Amino acid sequence: MSGEPSEELRESEDALRERIHLRARLARYFPIATWLPYYNRHLLSEDLVASIIVTLMIIPQALAYSILAGLPAAAGLYASMLPLIAYSIFGTSRTLSVGPMAIVALMTAAALSPLFAPGSPAYSQGAVTLAMLSGLMLAVMGLLRLGFFANFLSHPVISGLLTASGVLIAASQVAGLMGIGGSGFTLIDQLTQLVGRLDTLHPPTLILGIASLVFLVLMRRVAPTLRRFGCPAGAATFIVRLGPVMAVAITTVISWWLNLPARGVSVVGDIPAQLPPLTLPSFDPGLLRELLLPAFLISVVGFIESVSLAQMLAARRRERISPDQELVGQGAANIAAAMTSGMPVSGSLSRTVINFDAGARTPAAGAFAALGVALVILFLTSLIAYLPLATLAATIIVSAMKLVDISALRRTWQYSRSDFTAMLITILLTFIEGVEAGVMAGVAVSLALYLYRTSRPHTAVVGKLPGTEHFRNVRRHETEIDKEIALLRIDESLYFANARYLEDTVYALLADRPSMKHMVLIGSAINLIDASAVETLESINARLKDSQVTLHLAEIKGPVMDRLKKSDLLDELTGEVYLSTYTAWTDLRHRLENDARDGDMTSES
C-alpha cells in the first residue's frame, strides 16, 4: 500500500490553499472579509447597542460641524451615512467612527469661503468637490502604500496644531453664541469682527447660548457626583457624554414652545425629509486647482488624527491597524460623502471613543449608526428645525476646547526646547494665518528639525570599562584608553546631510591625537549608509592613510554590510572589519605590543 496521498486528496488540499490565498488577497483590499464571515448574534447585539449610542452623538455633532463648515445643516447628516458604510467595507479599525470633524470642518470653511458665499449652491458644490479630491488623494496614497506619511508630523507639532485649532474653532463660535454675525479664519480676524459687532448683540440668543454652555460644562463635571451617589462608573460616563444630546433636546423643546424663531433667535430651519441625493463634483479646472492644496492638507490632518486614534484603541484589544489600508478606507468614506451631497469627513475623536466604550466589536456598528441617521432624517427633521444655532455654537465650543492641551506645552518645554519651538511656531502661524498655514509650517518645521538633528549626529570616543568587555563614552565613565587607538562610536545613520560633519569629527580627533595609529569607527547604531556617506568614508580612509593611520570598522549591521560590499570601500579599506569593539580592541592592542617588541629587538640588534 503506497504512502503517497491520493490524487483526490492532493486536489482538495490545493483547492483549500487556493481558497485561503484568495481570502487573504480579498482581505487585503476589502477588510470586511476578515470579520463578516464570522459575524454572529453576540457581535450583532453589541454593535447594535453601540450604534444607538453613537447615533445620538452623531446628530448634534453633524449639525454643528456642517454649520461650522458654512454648509446647510443637512450636509453634516448626509456625511454621516454612506461614508460610515463605505468605511465599514474598506477600513481596518473595528471602532473608528467616520464623519464630520471639527478641524476638517474649519479647514473646509477656510478653503471655500474665499471662493463662494457660504450656504450658496456653489459653496455646497465646492464642498462636494473638496471631499472628492480628498478621497481620491487618500485612496491613491493608500494604494501606493504611503501610510508612512503620517510620520512627517511630529507629535509636538500635532499637539500644537490641535491646541491652536481648538482655540480658533471656539473663537469662531462666540459670535453665534451672542447672536451676531461673524466670520474669519484667523484669531485676529475673529476677535476684530467680534468687537466691531458687539452693538448687534441679541440678548435672547445670548441667554440661551450661555445657558447651553453652562449646562454642557456642568455636565462634564457631574460624573464624580454621580459616582458618589452609587452610580456605576460606566453609567456615569455615559450620562456625561449625553450632555450635548440633552442640551439639543431641551433647547429645541424650549424653542418650539416659546416660538423663539419669531423672537429673532436663529434656528437650524427646515431639513428635507429625504435621503441624500446623488451628486457629482465640479470638473472646472480652475476650481480644481484652487482646491488641490486644501484637499491635500485636509487629507493629511484627518488621516494623522484618525490613524493615531485607531491604533491606540486597537492596541487595547490587541487588534491590528494597517495605515495603508486606512488611507483607502478614509478615501472611500470621503468619496462616498462627495457622491451624497456631504462634506469632507474623517475619524471623530469623541464618537470613536464612545463607540469603543459602548462595546462596538466590528465596523458594522458604524453601518448601523448610518441607518439610525437615515431614520432621523426621514422622520425627525421637523423637530430638528427648531434647534437654536446658539446651542450648536455652545456644543462646538465645549467640544473644541477638549483639543486644547496646555499640559502638552509644559511637558514639551521641560523636555525639549527645539520641539517646543516647533510647537509654538505651529500655534502662532495657525492663529495668525489659519489652519492651512499651521499644517504646512508644522510639516516644514518637523522636517527641518529632523534634518538639523541628524545632520549633527552624536559621536563619542569610547574606552573599555575595567574588567569588562563593554565600552562607554570616556567623558561619562572611567575607562581604559590607548593613545594609539581611537574608538569612535557613531550614534546615527550616515547620509548626505551628515557626511561632512562626520568627516570634520574624524579630522578633529586626528588632530587631537598625534600619536594615533589606528582608528575604529563603531557602527552599532548605524542603520543606513547612503552613497554620499560611502564616498565620505572612502575619503576619510585615504586621508588617514596619508597620515599613516589605519581605519577599521566594527559592529556593522548585516544589511549595512550588504550594501557596503557593493561599493569599493571594503576593497580600499586600510584596516579590518571587526565583529565587535572588544575584538578590535584586543587585536589592535596585541598588534601594537608586537610592533613595540619587534622595534625593541631591532634596536638591540
PLY file of the C-alpha trace (Angstrom):
ply
format ascii 1.0
element vertex 605
property float x
property float y
property float z
element edge 604
property int vertex1
property int vertex2
end_header
0.00 0.00 0.00
1.53 3.30 -1.07
2.16 6.09 1.43
1.60 8.72 -1.22
-1.59 10.83 -0.81
-4.32 10.12 -3.30
-4.91 12.38 -6.27
-8.30 13.44 -4.85
-6.68 14.39 -1.52
-4.00 16.44 -3.28
-6.65 18.23 -5.32
-8.67 19.05 -2.19
-5.55 20.39 -0.43
-4.72 22.52 -3.46
-8.27 23.86 -3.53
-8.08 24.69 0.20
-4.79 26.53 -0.25
-6.26 28.43 -3.19
-9.29 29.49 -1.11
-7.04 30.66 1.74
-4.88 32.60 -0.69
-7.95 34.14 -2.32
-9.39 35.15 1.04
-6.07 36.75 2.04
-5.96 38.75 -1.20
-9.59 39.76 -0.75
-8.97 40.86 2.84
-6.01 42.96 1.68
-8.32 45.28 -0.27
-11.64 44.57 1.49
-11.01 44.24 5.27
-14.71 43.46 5.73
-13.77 39.93 4.62
-11.78 39.47 7.84
-14.80 39.77 10.13
-18.06 39.41 8.18
-17.77 35.59 7.67
-17.56 35.21 11.46
-20.36 37.63 12.34
-22.88 36.22 14.86
-25.71 37.18 17.17
-23.38 38.13 20.02
-21.44 40.59 17.85
-24.71 41.89 16.39
-26.19 42.70 19.81
-23.04 44.55 20.96
-22.77 46.51 17.71
-26.45 47.49 17.81
-26.18 48.89 21.34
-23.08 50.87 20.43
-24.69 52.17 17.23
-27.72 53.54 19.11
-25.46 55.48 21.47
-23.28 56.77 18.65
-26.33 57.83 16.61
-27.44 60.03 19.49
-24.00 61.67 19.41
-23.81 61.99 15.63
-26.93 64.15 15.25
-25.83 67.25 17.23
-22.22 66.97 16.05
-23.15 66.54 12.39
-25.44 69.57 12.54
-22.86 71.66 14.41
-19.90 70.79 12.18
-21.83 71.36 8.94
-22.72 74.86 10.15
-19.09 75.39 11.23
-18.09 74.48 7.67
-20.53 77.08 6.28
-22.84 74.41 4.83
-26.55 73.69 5.26
-27.26 71.56 8.32
-28.32 68.64 6.13
-24.78 68.29 4.72
-23.46 67.05 8.06
-26.21 64.46 8.32
-25.61 63.30 4.76
-21.90 62.96 5.51
-22.77 60.67 8.43
-24.47 57.99 6.37
-22.86 56.45 3.28
-19.29 57.33 4.43
-19.81 55.13 7.51
-20.93 52.24 5.33
-18.02 52.74 2.92
-15.54 52.75 5.80
-17.03 49.55 7.24
-16.11 47.85 3.95
-12.63 49.30 3.38
-11.41 50.37 6.85
-9.35 48.25 9.24
-10.36 49.77 12.57
-13.15 47.93 14.38
-14.28 51.05 16.29
-13.34 54.19 14.31
-16.41 56.39 13.73
-16.08 58.35 10.49
-17.96 61.57 9.81
-17.76 65.35 10.14
-14.90 66.52 12.36
-14.27 69.94 13.90
-10.84 70.67 12.41
-11.80 69.32 9.00
-14.97 71.46 9.07
-12.93 74.56 9.89
-10.44 73.81 7.10
-13.34 73.26 4.70
-14.75 76.67 5.51
-11.31 78.28 5.19
-10.86 76.72 1.74
-14.31 77.58 0.34
-15.18 80.95 1.90
-12.79 82.96 -0.31
-14.35 81.35 -3.39
-18.11 81.23 -2.73
-20.77 82.71 -0.49
-21.33 80.36 2.49
-24.61 78.48 2.18
-24.92 79.00 -1.57
-25.36 76.09 -4.02
-21.89 76.82 -5.43
-20.45 76.57 -1.91
-22.09 73.17 -1.41
-20.78 72.05 -4.80
-17.32 73.18 -3.70
-17.59 71.07 -0.52
-18.52 68.04 -2.62
-15.53 68.67 -4.89
-13.26 69.10 -1.89
-14.47 65.79 -0.44
-13.93 64.01 -3.75
-10.40 65.37 -4.18
-9.54 64.46 -0.60
-10.97 60.97 -1.05
-9.09 60.34 -4.28
-5.82 61.56 -2.75
-6.23 59.32 0.28
-7.16 56.29 -1.80
-4.22 56.74 -4.19
-1.82 57.23 -1.27
-3.15 54.02 0.26
-2.73 52.02 -2.95
0.83 53.35 -3.23
1.45 52.31 0.40
2.24 55.83 1.61
0.92 55.33 5.13
4.34 56.28 6.45
3.45 59.87 5.52
1.79 60.14 8.91
5.29 60.26 10.43
6.05 63.60 8.76
4.29 65.50 11.53
5.91 65.14 14.93
3.70 64.69 17.97
4.52 68.13 19.46
3.55 69.73 16.15
0.29 67.75 16.02
-0.44 68.74 19.60
0.28 72.39 18.80
-1.96 72.24 15.73
-4.83 70.71 17.72
-4.46 73.26 20.52
-4.44 76.22 18.13
-7.31 74.77 16.09
-9.35 74.25 19.25
-8.94 77.91 20.18
-9.78 79.03 16.62
-12.88 76.84 16.47
-14.11 78.03 19.86
-13.46 81.69 18.96
-15.33 81.29 15.68
-18.48 80.26 17.59
-18.55 83.08 20.13
-20.36 85.31 17.64
-23.03 82.64 17.11
-23.38 82.29 20.86
-24.17 86.01 21.08
-26.45 86.16 18.06
-24.21 88.41 15.99
-22.68 87.80 12.60
-19.04 86.87 12.44
-16.51 85.24 10.20
-12.79 84.94 9.71
-10.36 82.04 9.95
-7.57 83.67 11.89
-7.76 84.62 15.55
-7.08 88.28 14.79
-9.92 88.48 12.23
-12.33 86.72 14.55
-11.62 88.97 17.53
-11.67 92.12 15.40
-15.06 91.32 13.89
-16.46 90.25 17.25
-15.52 93.54 18.91
-16.77 95.56 15.92
-20.24 93.96 16.02
-20.96 93.96 19.73
-23.66 96.59 19.17
-25.74 93.98 17.27
-25.77 91.54 20.22
-29.10 89.68 20.55
-29.99 89.22 24.27
-32.38 86.21 23.92
-29.79 84.34 21.84
-27.05 85.23 24.31
-29.11 83.98 27.26
-29.90 80.71 25.50
-26.30 80.27 24.35
-24.77 80.95 27.76
-27.29 78.65 29.43
-26.40 75.87 26.97
-22.69 76.46 27.52
-23.01 76.36 31.32
-25.14 73.22 31.13
-22.58 71.45 28.94
-19.67 72.48 31.18
-21.51 71.31 34.30
-22.40 68.01 32.62
-18.71 67.33 32.03
-18.11 67.65 35.78
-21.09 65.69 37.05
-19.54 62.21 36.75
-17.78 62.25 40.18
-21.01 63.39 41.83
-22.99 60.59 40.21
-20.41 58.03 41.34
-20.61 59.32 44.91
-24.33 58.59 44.85
-23.67 54.99 43.81
-23.97 55.32 40.06
-21.68 52.83 38.26
-18.66 54.45 36.61
-19.70 53.34 33.11
-23.23 54.67 33.51
-21.94 57.99 34.91
-19.61 58.42 31.95
-22.43 57.60 29.54
-24.72 60.20 31.12
-21.98 62.83 30.92
-21.37 62.13 27.24
-25.07 62.51 26.54
-24.76 66.15 27.62
-24.86 67.55 24.05
-27.87 65.37 23.19
-29.70 66.58 26.30
-28.82 70.22 25.55
-30.13 69.85 21.99
-33.34 68.18 23.14
-34.07 70.71 25.92
-33.36 73.85 23.89
-35.26 72.51 20.88
-38.36 71.97 23.04
-37.96 75.45 24.57
-37.51 76.98 21.12
-40.68 75.28 19.86
-42.71 76.04 22.99
-41.77 79.74 23.15
-41.61 80.16 19.35
-38.12 81.61 19.64
-37.64 81.96 15.85
-40.35 84.65 15.96
-38.27 86.45 18.62
-35.22 86.64 16.37
-33.39 83.52 17.59
-31.67 81.77 14.68
-32.53 78.08 14.32
-31.47 75.21 12.08
-34.59 75.53 9.93
-36.18 73.03 7.62
-34.18 70.00 6.60
-35.51 67.94 3.67
-37.01 64.70 4.96
-35.27 62.63 2.34
-32.21 60.51 1.87
-29.18 62.32 0.44
-29.37 63.00 -3.29
-26.60 61.70 -5.50
-24.15 64.40 -6.58
-21.07 64.83 -8.73
-18.12 67.13 -8.06
-17.30 70.12 -10.22
-14.89 69.47 -13.06
-13.97 73.13 -13.51
-10.15 73.14 -13.93
-9.80 76.49 -12.16
-11.72 75.28 -9.10
-9.80 72.01 -9.01
-6.50 73.92 -8.97
-7.76 76.14 -6.14
-8.83 73.17 -4.04
-5.87 70.82 -4.60
-3.74 72.12 -1.73
-6.64 72.46 0.77
-7.78 68.93 -0.12
-4.28 67.58 0.44
-3.94 69.32 3.83
-7.40 68.14 4.92
-6.40 64.60 3.93
-3.16 64.74 5.89
-4.62 66.22 9.07
-7.67 63.98 9.06
-5.65 60.85 8.37
-2.99 61.51 11.01
-5.57 62.17 13.72
-7.70 59.18 12.70
-4.94 56.61 12.37
-3.34 57.69 15.67
-6.63 57.23 17.49
-7.42 53.96 15.70
-4.02 52.49 16.56
-4.33 53.48 20.21
-7.74 51.83 20.62
-6.78 48.78 18.57
-3.79 48.18 20.84
-6.11 47.93 23.83
-7.85 44.95 22.22
-4.68 43.52 20.64
-6.00 44.24 17.18
-4.05 45.48 14.18
-4.43 48.63 12.11
-2.97 48.94 8.63
-2.09 52.62 7.92
-2.01 51.97 4.18
-5.46 50.40 4.16
-6.72 53.15 6.48
-5.84 55.60 3.73
-8.02 53.60 1.36
-10.82 53.33 3.92
-10.92 57.04 4.64
-10.56 57.79 0.95
-13.61 55.64 0.25
-15.53 57.45 3.01
-14.75 60.86 1.51
-15.67 59.70 -1.99
-18.97 58.40 -0.58
-19.55 61.79 1.10
-18.91 63.55 -2.22
-21.41 61.32 -4.01
-24.16 62.04 -1.46
-24.10 65.85 -1.04
-21.87 65.66 2.01
-18.61 67.28 3.12
-15.06 66.10 3.84
-15.01 63.56 6.67
-12.53 61.93 8.98
-12.40 59.84 12.13
-14.08 61.60 15.05
-12.25 61.54 18.38
-15.29 61.82 20.67
-17.57 59.49 18.71
-14.86 56.87 18.27
-14.12 56.78 21.99
-17.83 56.49 22.74
-18.17 53.74 20.14
-15.27 51.88 21.76
-16.56 52.31 25.31
-20.07 51.30 24.26
-18.72 47.90 23.21
-18.65 48.06 19.41
-16.93 44.92 18.14
-16.89 45.41 14.36
-17.29 48.22 11.78
-20.89 47.07 11.41
-21.65 49.35 14.38
-20.85 52.30 12.14
-23.10 50.97 9.38
-25.96 50.58 11.88
-25.36 54.15 13.09
-25.66 55.30 9.49
-29.07 53.60 9.31
-30.02 55.40 12.53
-29.13 58.76 10.98
-31.22 57.85 7.94
-34.23 57.21 10.19
-33.73 60.56 11.91
-33.61 62.35 8.55
-36.77 60.62 7.35
-38.91 61.03 10.47
-37.49 63.61 12.92
-36.35 66.58 10.85
-39.49 68.55 11.71
-38.34 68.63 15.36
-34.72 69.48 14.49
-35.94 72.57 12.62
-36.45 74.40 15.96
-32.93 73.66 17.23
-31.25 77.01 18.09
-27.90 77.70 16.39
-26.68 79.10 19.72
-26.94 75.60 21.21
-24.86 74.20 18.38
-22.32 77.01 18.93
-22.10 76.07 22.61
-21.68 72.40 21.65
-18.83 73.26 19.27
-17.10 75.46 21.86
-17.12 72.74 24.52
-16.00 70.09 22.03
-13.25 72.32 20.60
-11.80 73.18 23.99
-11.13 69.48 24.53
-8.47 69.84 21.83
-6.58 72.45 23.85
-3.76 70.70 25.74
-1.88 73.18 27.90
-0.11 70.39 29.78
1.49 69.27 26.49
3.05 72.72 26.15
4.52 72.46 29.63
5.82 68.93 29.14
7.39 69.75 25.79
9.06 72.88 27.20
10.59 70.86 30.02
11.78 68.04 27.80
12.94 69.67 24.55
13.29 73.36 23.72
13.56 72.60 20.00
10.31 70.59 19.97
8.64 73.37 21.96
9.83 75.88 19.37
8.25 73.80 16.60
5.02 73.56 18.60
4.98 77.31 19.27
5.62 78.18 15.60
2.72 75.94 14.59
0.39 77.53 17.13
1.30 81.12 16.24
1.03 80.58 12.48
-2.33 78.85 12.93
-3.56 81.84 14.94
-2.18 84.43 12.51
-2.59 82.77 9.10
-5.06 79.93 9.67
-5.07 76.15 9.91
-3.61 75.53 6.44
-0.56 77.68 7.20
-0.21 75.92 10.55
-0.22 72.48 8.91
2.36 73.45 6.30
4.52 75.10 8.94
4.24 72.01 11.09
5.43 69.72 8.30
8.24 72.10 7.37
9.41 72.54 10.97
9.22 68.79 11.67
11.39 68.01 8.64
13.76 70.88 9.41
14.23 69.64 12.98
14.88 66.13 11.73
17.47 67.32 9.23
19.14 69.52 11.84
19.35 66.78 14.44
20.58 64.09 12.07
22.99 66.45 10.32
24.95 66.72 13.55
24.97 63.12 14.78
26.10 62.36 18.28
29.52 60.73 18.33
31.53 59.50 21.28
35.13 58.46 21.83
34.77 55.31 23.89
37.06 53.35 26.15
36.96 49.94 27.82
35.32 49.62 31.22
37.91 47.94 33.50
37.32 44.23 33.98
34.60 44.02 31.30
34.14 43.73 27.55
31.98 46.86 27.47
32.90 50.25 26.02
31.49 53.59 27.11
31.92 57.31 26.49
35.23 58.44 28.02
33.58 61.69 29.12
30.99 59.87 31.23
32.91 56.90 32.63
36.32 55.92 33.94
37.68 53.78 31.11
40.86 52.24 29.76
42.18 54.07 26.70
45.17 53.82 24.42
46.64 56.97 22.85
47.49 55.00 19.72
43.93 53.64 19.27
40.86 55.85 18.78
37.47 54.17 19.16
34.78 56.46 17.70
31.14 55.43 18.09
28.66 56.98 15.61
25.12 57.18 17.00
23.22 57.92 13.78
22.75 56.58 10.29
25.07 58.20 7.74
23.60 60.08 4.78
24.27 63.14 2.64
23.25 65.66 5.33
25.70 64.48 7.99
28.59 63.04 5.95
30.57 66.27 6.11
30.03 66.53 9.87
31.46 63.02 10.33
34.47 63.99 8.24
35.10 67.07 10.39
34.74 64.99 13.58
37.29 62.41 12.41
39.82 65.04 11.36
39.41 66.93 14.64
40.09 63.70 16.53
43.12 63.05 14.32
44.50 66.50 15.18
43.95 65.95 18.91
45.81 62.60 18.91
49.13 62.99 17.10
50.28 59.56 18.31
47.24 57.76 16.87
47.97 54.72 14.69
44.55 53.06 14.47
41.02 54.46 14.26
37.97 52.26 14.69
34.55 53.54 13.58
31.89 51.73 15.63
28.64 51.33 13.68
26.35 49.65 16.21
23.80 52.48 15.80
24.13 52.83 12.02
21.12 51.51 10.10
21.90 53.11 6.75
24.89 54.42 4.82
23.92 56.17 1.59
26.12 56.79 -1.47
27.27 60.21 -0.26
28.34 58.78 3.08
30.22 55.91 1.38
32.21 58.44 -0.65
32.97 60.32 2.57
34.20 57.13 4.25
36.43 56.45 1.25
37.83 59.98 1.55
38.42 59.53 5.29
40.18 56.23 4.63
42.50 57.88 2.08
43.21 60.88 4.33
44.05 58.67 7.32
46.25 56.50 5.11
48.22 59.60 4.14
48.59 60.34 7.86
49.80 56.76 8.47
46.67 55.88 10.44
44.82 52.64 9.73
41.00 52.82 9.51
38.93 49.92 10.87
35.18 49.27 11.14
33.39 47.43 13.95
29.87 46.23 14.74
28.50 46.94 11.25
24.98 45.55 10.88
24.27 42.89 8.27
22.04 44.97 5.94
24.56 47.82 6.04
27.42 45.43 5.30
25.47 44.01 2.35
25.33 47.50 0.86
28.99 48.23 1.58
30.01 45.09 -0.29
28.59 46.69 -3.43
30.99 49.64 -3.06
34.80 49.97 -3.31
35.16 50.91 0.36
35.90 47.42 1.71
38.47 46.77 -1.02
40.27 50.04 -0.30
39.94 49.90 3.50
43.38 50.01 5.11
42.24 48.07 8.16
39.81 45.33 9.17
36.10 44.91 9.73
35.60 43.56 13.25
32.56 41.77 14.61
32.76 43.60 17.94
34.53 46.55 19.51
36.13 44.25 22.07
37.62 42.09 19.30
39.03 45.20 17.64
40.46 46.46 20.93
42.20 43.23 21.85
43.52 42.63 18.33
44.89 46.15 17.89
46.44 46.16 21.38
48.10 42.88 20.53
49.42 44.31 17.24
50.83 47.37 18.98
52.53 45.20 21.59
54.07 43.04 18.86
55.18 46.12 16.93
56.78 47.53 20.08
58.51 44.19 20.80
59.78 43.97 17.23
61.01 47.54 17.47
62.91 46.81 20.66
64.52 43.74 19.12
65.52 45.75 16.05
67.10 48.49 18.15
69.02 45.93 20.27
70.42 44.21 17.19
0 1
1 2
2 3
3 4
4 5
5 6
6 7
7 8
8 9
9 10
10 11
11 12
12 13
13 14
14 15
15 16
16 17
17 18
18 19
19 20
20 21
21 22
22 23
23 24
24 25
25 26
26 27
27 28
28 29
29 30
30 31
31 32
32 33
33 34
34 35
35 36
36 37
37 38
38 39
39 40
40 41
41 42
42 43
43 44
44 45
45 46
46 47
47 48
48 49
49 50
50 51
51 52
52 53
53 54
54 55
55 56
56 57
57 58
58 59
59 60
60 61
61 62
62 63
63 64
64 65
65 66
66 67
67 68
68 69
69 70
70 71
71 72
72 73
73 74
74 75
75 76
76 77
77 78
78 79
79 80
80 81
81 82
82 83
83 84
84 85
85 86
86 87
87 88
88 89
89 90
90 91
91 92
92 93
93 94
94 95
95 96
96 97
97 98
98 99
99 100
100 101
101 102
102 103
103 104
104 105
105 106
106 107
107 108
108 109
109 110
110 111
111 112
112 113
113 114
114 115
115 116
116 117
117 118
118 119
119 120
120 121
121 122
122 123
123 124
124 125
125 126
126 127
127 128
128 129
129 130
130 131
131 132
132 133
133 134
134 135
135 136
136 137
137 138
138 139
139 140
140 141
141 142
142 143
143 144
144 145
145 146
146 147
147 148
148 149
149 150
150 151
151 152
152 153
153 154
154 155
155 156
156 157
157 158
158 159
159 160
160 161
161 162
162 163
163 164
164 165
165 166
166 167
167 168
168 169
169 170
170 171
171 172
172 173
173 174
174 175
175 176
176 177
177 178
178 179
179 180
180 181
181 182
182 183
183 184
184 185
185 186
186 187
187 188
188 189
189 190
190 191
191 192
192 193
193 194
194 195
195 196
196 197
197 198
198 199
199 200
200 201
201 202
202 203
203 204
204 205
205 206
206 207
207 208
208 209
209 210
210 211
211 212
212 213
213 214
214 215
215 216
216 217
217 218
218 219
219 220
220 221
221 222
222 223
223 224
224 225
225 226
226 227
227 228
228 229
229 230
230 231
231 232
232 233
233 234
234 235
235 236
236 237
237 238
238 239
239 240
240 241
241 242
242 243
243 244
244 245
245 246
246 247
247 248
248 249
249 250
250 251
251 252
252 253
253 254
254 255
255 256
256 257
257 258
258 259
259 260
260 261
261 262
262 263
263 264
264 265
265 266
266 267
267 268
268 269
269 270
270 271
271 272
272 273
273 274
274 275
275 276
276 277
277 278
278 279
279 280
280 281
281 282
282 283
283 284
284 285
285 286
286 287
287 288
288 289
289 290
290 291
291 292
292 293
293 294
294 295
295 296
296 297
297 298
298 299
299 300
300 301
301 302
302 303
303 304
304 305
305 306
306 307
307 308
308 309
309 310
310 311
311 312
312 313
313 314
314 315
315 316
316 317
317 318
318 319
319 320
320 321
321 322
322 323
323 324
324 325
325 326
326 327
327 328
328 329
329 330
330 331
331 332
332 333
333 334
334 335
335 336
336 337
337 338
338 339
339 340
340 341
341 342
342 343
343 344
344 345
345 346
346 347
347 348
348 349
349 350
350 351
351 352
352 353
353 354
354 355
355 356
356 357
357 358
358 359
359 360
360 361
361 362
362 363
363 364
364 365
365 366
366 367
367 368
368 369
369 370
370 371
371 372
372 373
373 374
374 375
375 376
376 377
377 378
378 379
379 380
380 381
381 382
382 383
383 384
384 385
385 386
386 387
387 388
388 389
389 390
390 391
391 392
392 393
393 394
394 395
395 396
396 397
397 398
398 399
399 400
400 401
401 402
402 403
403 404
404 405
405 406
406 407
407 408
408 409
409 410
410 411
411 412
412 413
413 414
414 415
415 416
416 417
417 418
418 419
419 420
420 421
421 422
422 423
423 424
424 425
425 426
426 427
427 428
428 429
429 430
430 431
431 432
432 433
433 434
434 435
435 436
436 437
437 438
438 439
439 440
440 441
441 442
442 443
443 444
444 445
445 446
446 447
447 448
448 449
449 450
450 451
451 452
452 453
453 454
454 455
455 456
456 457
457 458
458 459
459 460
460 461
461 462
462 463
463 464
464 465
465 466
466 467
467 468
468 469
469 470
470 471
471 472
472 473
473 474
474 475
475 476
476 477
477 478
478 479
479 480
480 481
481 482
482 483
483 484
484 485
485 486
486 487
487 488
488 489
489 490
490 491
491 492
492 493
493 494
494 495
495 496
496 497
497 498
498 499
499 500
500 501
501 502
502 503
503 504
504 505
505 506
506 507
507 508
508 509
509 510
510 511
511 512
512 513
513 514
514 515
515 516
516 517
517 518
518 519
519 520
520 521
521 522
522 523
523 524
524 525
525 526
526 527
527 528
528 529
529 530
530 531
531 532
532 533
533 534
534 535
535 536
536 537
537 538
538 539
539 540
540 541
541 542
542 543
543 544
544 545
545 546
546 547
547 548
548 549
549 550
550 551
551 552
552 553
553 554
554 555
555 556
556 557
557 558
558 559
559 560
560 561
561 562
562 563
563 564
564 565
565 566
566 567
567 568
568 569
569 570
570 571
571 572
572 573
573 574
574 575
575 576
576 577
577 578
578 579
579 580
580 581
581 582
582 583
583 584
584 585
585 586
586 587
587 588
588 589
589 590
590 591
591 592
592 593
593 594
594 595
595 596
596 597
597 598
598 599
599 600
600 601
601 602
602 603
603 604
